[in-house]
Every structure is written in C-alpha cells, then in structure tokens.
Amino acid sequence: MAFQYTVEIPGVATSTFLRAAFNEVCRHQGAEEIDPLEFYEYIKTKLKLLSMDEKFLSRALNVDFSGGEKKRNEILQMAILNPRLSVLDETDSGLDIDSLRIVADGVNKLKRKDNAILVITHYQRLLNYIIPDFVHILCNGKIVRSAGKELALEVEAKGYDTFH
C-alpha cells in the first residue's frame, strides 16, 4: 500500500528497510531469507528496471526525499516485494510532469496478468501515462459508475458532481 503522504524514518537506510520487508515476505511464504549480498544483486536489477541510482539505497527512508523520490521509492517497493495487489493512493500528488512520467512508467512495467494495481487519483492526467483496465467513480463509499478510460475523460470534462 502506497500512501499519499509517506512516512519518514530517520536512521533507517532505504536498503535496510527494503531487505527487512523482502525477508518478511519470504518468511511468510515459507521461503529462505536472502543474505545481504544476494539482496544487493536482486535490488540492483529492480533499480535498473526503474532507472534509479544506487545512491538512493543508502539514504534514510524517505528523509529529505523529493515528492518524486518518495513515489519512486514506493514503486521500487512494489518491484521488490512483488505483491499480488498494490494500492496506490494519489500517487500523482505533488509530482511534476517528469516525475509523473517516471512513476507511471514504473507502474506500467510492474503490471502483469497475475497482479492487480489499484490507483486512486482525482486527476485524469495520470491516466495519460497509465492506461487503466477499468475506471471506477467512488462516491460516499460506493462505486457509482464503472467503465474504461473514457470515463476518466468524461469526469475531466464534466467534473465529479455529475456522478453523485
């Protein structure tokens, strides 16, 4: 789950956090934990996939990260943990256009037939880069309309008030 506002954890290196999370998933699945050297090789492949610099790993988790770096870190977590379901809450919040494209590219690279990615957004612009299978309008805790990408374009043109 990726939140709109990520938590900063001073004193915990991003790589340490990611390895601990990865090994926890391994334990849960009954698999062997991965040692630090193996994990480093694994994480390098994910960094390359997402066009991220290795220096990112030694920084304290989300501390002094730009908005784009925080969102890319969340996509890196998705790449490493390989969840069946990812929930991205307003992933586009606070991103400039370059960061938006990078994050969307990461999401697109991680989309497969055997996983699901729920992207929560208020703005259609993210959907210029992530082509959704479905768009759902949620109002007062209920889905009031569902369709394809064209629904997002309709909301952009008419606003949310027409769906209440």
C-alpha positions in Angstrom: 0.0 0.0 0.0 1.4 3.4 -1.0 0.1 6.4 0.8 -0.4 9.9 -0.4 1.9 11.2 2.3 4.8 8.8 3.1 6.4 8.4 6.5 10.0 9.4 7.0 12.1 7.0 9.1 15.4 8.7 10.1 18.3 6.4 10.8 17.0 3.5 8.7 18.7 3.2 5.3 16.3 2.5 2.4 18.2 -0.7 1.6 17.9 -2.0 5.2 14.1 -1.3 5.1 13.6 -3.0 1.7 15.7 -6.1 2.7 13.8 -6.4 6.0 10.4 -6.2 4.2 11.6 -8.6 1.5 12.7 -11.2 4.1 9.5 -10.8 6.0 7.6 -11.8 2.8 10.0 -14.7 2.4 9.3 -15.9 5.9 5.5 -15.5 5.4 5.8 -17.6 2.2 7.9 -20.3 3.9 11.0 -19.4 1.8 14.6 -18.8 2.9 15.7 -15.3 3.7 18.1 -13.7 1.3 21.5 -12.7 2.5 22.7 -9.1 2.1 24.9 -9.7 -1.0 22.2 -11.7 -2.8 19.7 -9.0 -2.0 22.0 -6.3 -3.3 22.3 -8.0 -6.6 18.5 -8.5 -6.7 17.8 -4.9 -5.8 20.2 -3.6 -8.5 18.1 -5.3 -11.2 15.0 -3.5 -9.8 16.8 -0.2 -9.7 17.8 -0.6 -13.3 14.2 -1.5 -14.3 13.1 1.8 -12.7 16.1 3.9 -13.9 17.0 4.7 -10.3 20.5 5.5 -8.9 22.1 3.1 -6.4 23.0 6.0 -4.2 19.3 6.1 -3.3 19.7 2.9 -1.2 22.0 4.4 1.4 19.7 7.4 2.2 17.5 7.3 5.2 14.0 6.1 4.3 12.0 9.0 2.8 14.1 11.6 4.7 14.7 14.7 2.6 13.3 12.9 -0.4 11.6 15.0 -3.0 7.9 14.1 -3.8 9.1 12.3 -6.9 11.7 10.3 -5.0 9.2 9.2 -2.4 6.8 8.0 -5.1 9.6 6.2 -7.0 10.6 4.6 -3.7 7.1 3.2 -3.4 7.3 1.8 -6.9 10.7 0.3 -6.1 9.0 -1.4 -3.1 6.4 -2.8 -5.4 9.1 -4.1 -7.7 11.0 -5.8 -4.9 8.0 -7.2 -2.9 6.1 -8.3 -5.9 2.6 -8.0 -4.3 -0.5 -9.6 -5.9 -2.4 -6.4 -5.0 -1.0 -2.9 -4.8 -3.0 0.1 -3.7 -1.5 3.5 -4.7 -3.2 6.4 -3.0 -2.9 9.6 -5.1 0.5 8.5 -6.5 0.4 11.6 -8.7 0.0 14.0 -5.8 2.7 16.7 -5.8 4.6 15.3 -8.8 6.0 17.4 -11.6 5.5 16.1 -15.1 8.9 14.4 -15.3 8.4 12.5 -12.0 4.8 11.7 -13.1 6.1 10.0 -16.2 8.8 8.1 -14.3 6.4 6.8 -11.7 3.8 5.9 -14.3 6.5 4.1 -16.4 7.4 2.1 -13.3 3.8 1.1 -12.7 3.4 0.1 -16.3 6.5 -2.1 -16.1 5.1 -3.9 -13.0 1.6 -4.5 -14.4 1.1 -8.2 -15.2 -1.8 -10.6 -15.6 -1.2 -12.2 -12.2 -1.3 -8.9 -10.2 -3.7 -6.0 -9.6 -2.8 -2.4 -9.2 -5.5 -0.1 -7.8 -4.6 3.5 -8.5 -6.5 6.2 -6.6 -6.5 9.6 -8.2 -8.6 12.7 -8.6 -7.0 13.8 -11.8 -7.1 12.3 -15.3 -3.5 13.4 -16.2 -2.0 10.3 -14.6 -4.2 8.2 -16.9 -2.4 9.8 -19.8 0.6 7.5 -18.8 -1.1 4.6 -17.0 -3.8 3.1 -19.2 -6.3 1.6 -16.8 -8.3 -1.6 -17.5 -11.2 -0.1 -15.5 -12.1 3.3 -14.1 -14.5 3.4 -11.1 -16.1 6.5 -9.6 -16.4 6.2 -5.9 -18.9 8.5 -4.1 -19.9 8.3 -0.5 -18.2 4.9 -0.1 -19.9 3.3 -3.1 -18.9 2.7 -6.7 -21.5 4.8 -8.7 -20.1 4.2 -12.2 -17.5 2.0 -13.9 -16.2 2.0 -17.4 -12.9 2.1 -19.4 -10.5 5.1 -19.8 -13.2 7.1 -21.4 -14.9 7.5 -18.0 -11.9 9.4 -16.7 -12.1 11.7 -19.8 -15.8 12.3 -19.0 -15.0 13.2 -15.4 -12.3 15.6 -16.6 -14.9 17.3 -18.9 -17.9 17.3 -16.6 -16.5 17.2 -13.1 -17.4 14.8 -10.3 -20.7 16.5 -9.4 -22.5 14.8 -12.3 -21.9 11.4 -10.7 -23.5 11.9 -7.2 
